[in-house]
Amino acid sequence: MDVRIQRKSSFGGNLFSVVGIIGLLAAVIAGATVWLLLTDPVTVAESMDSGEVTPLVQSLAGSIYDAIVRLLKYL
């Protein structure tokens, strides 16, 4: 009887986790951007017109923070 012990690759598991976290972060930012386009299009338009991304980033961070706070209220 031939018994072989297979070692799981921790590199592959860690890589999959990192890729998953990056994908989740990208999906959250994309969703927040779409939400911001629907709820506050003036800020997005002014940011794109002026070339400054600071107001857009601040609005995105604020909307993500508000979403997290609302989700934590349900828990």
N, C-alpha and C positions, 0 to 999 in steps of 0.2 A: 504494500500500500504506500503510495507516494503522497506524502503530505507536504504541501508547500505553504509557507507563511507569506502572505502578501502584505507588504507595508504600504500604508496609505501615504501618499505624497502630501506633506503639509504645505508645500509650495503651491500646489494646484488648488488646495482648499482655501489658502489665504488669498491667492490671486482671484479666485471666484468671489470671495467676500469683498475684496477691494473694488472689483468691477461692479458688483451689485450695489455697493454704497455710492459709487460715482454715478451709476445709472439712476438710482433713487434721487440723488441730489439734483441731477439734471432734470428729471421729471418734475420735481418740486419747483425748481426755478422756472421751468417752462410753464407750468400751471399758474404760478404766481404772476408771470408776465402776461399771460392771457387774461387772468382775472383783472390785472391792473389796466390792460387795454380796454376792458369792458367797463370798469368802474371809474377810471380816472384817465380818459384818453388825452386830456389837455397836458398833463404832466409828461406823458410819454411823447407826445408830439413836440412839446417845447424842448425836451431833452434831446430828441433826435435832430431838431432844427438847430439848436445851439451847439451841439456836439459834446456837451457836458453830460457825463453819465452819473454824476453824483446825485442829482435829484431822483433819477430813475432807480439807482441802487438803494437810496434811502426809502423810497416808496415800496420797492420790492421787499426790503428787510422788514419794513413795518407791516406789510400785508402777510408775510410769512409768520411774523411774531404774533399777529392777531389770530391767525389760523391755529397756531399751536396753543395759544391761550384758550381759545374756544374748544379745541379738542380736549384739553386737560380738564375743562369744566365738566365734561361728560364723564370723565373717569373719576 
